[in-house]
Structures are given as structure tokens and as C-alpha cells.
């Protein structure tokens, strides 16, 4: 059993289970270009690098980007080093309409304020091709309403001891309408032992 779990870990890495779900359902496939917006050290793209996907990413942490470049050089040497860039999500330099999937896993809740949050969303939407998919997993108030201490605007003190920018269902539904997007899944939220809530927001960009 240990050998089997070790093989799975080697193949998929520490992938977010909800990103894995999108892979299983065929929404992220090897013929697509995938951008990890806030890629960190590459936890969500190990399988894709191993499997021949064209992957790119940004992160503000130079050490994290250096790590993911080395990972890509080992697993997918055909991917150019500048596919991974030291950049903020809201000021990415990838071209308009250049990727099929954008992954934003546990990134948006680090927004400084609502303007910063919306700038990150606009930037990710900009690089998506028509018909492309934006996958976001982020902290929210859904399922634990009234259990957070407001600091300012949508920034809250969370029971797990962190400070986060928190969304709610009406905000995500409004954003979906403003983007003229289509929800591919209903909003799904996990409540983690009354310490925090994590919501999955998956949106398709309109076809041209």
C-alpha cells in the first residue's frame, strides 16, 4: 500500500484535489496551455509537466519561481525557462487570449483589498482564450457567515489565526455576470472544522 501511495505522490505531487477533479473530468487536457497564476513551487503542475502539457506560470517569489523552473527543466525540458515568470498576478506579461486554462489555487484571498482582487481577476481573464476556463479556489465566508471579525472592507480575521480577503456567493455570482462568463460548476465550499471556508469558483470565458 505504501508503495502505491508513494507512486501516486510521485506522479501527481501535492496537487489540490479540486484541480485533480478538473483533470479527471477532462477539462484540462494535454493539448491545452495551462497557466498557474501564483504557482509557488509547482505543487499543482507536477503531473502536467510529466505528461507533456504546455504549462506556464507566475509568482511574486523569486525563490519559488527558481524552484519551479528547475522542476520544469527536469520533467519537461522543452518548456522554456521564461514560461515561469517573477510577476504579480495582476500585472502578468503573458499575451491576451494566450492560454486555455488559468489555475488560481489559494491565491486570491491574499488580495490587499477589493481593487487588488478585481485587478487579479481581470488579468487572469485577459490571458484566457475565448472558451477557456478559469479555476479558482479561495477563502470565503460561505457556510460560516457571522463567524469572522471584519478588519476593513472584505479583509477579515479568520478563526484559524490568519487574515484573509473573503468573498461570498453574491460577489462571485456578480463577477461571473460582469465577466459574461458561465459557471461550469455550482459554487462549492468546504468548511474546515469551523476554522475557515474554501470555495471553488470555475468559470468559462465566452467563445468568440
Secondary structure, 3 states (H helix, E strand, C coil): CHHHHHHHHHHHCCCCHHHHHHHHCCCCCCCCEEEEECCCCCCCCHHHHHCCCEEEEEECCHHHHHHHHHHHHHHCCCCCHHHEEECCHHHCCCCCCCEEEEEEECCHHHCCCHHHHHHHHHHHHHHEEEEEEEEEEEEECCCCCCCCEEEECCEEECCCCCEEECECHHHHHHHHHHCCCEECCCCEEEEECCCEEEEEEEEECCCC
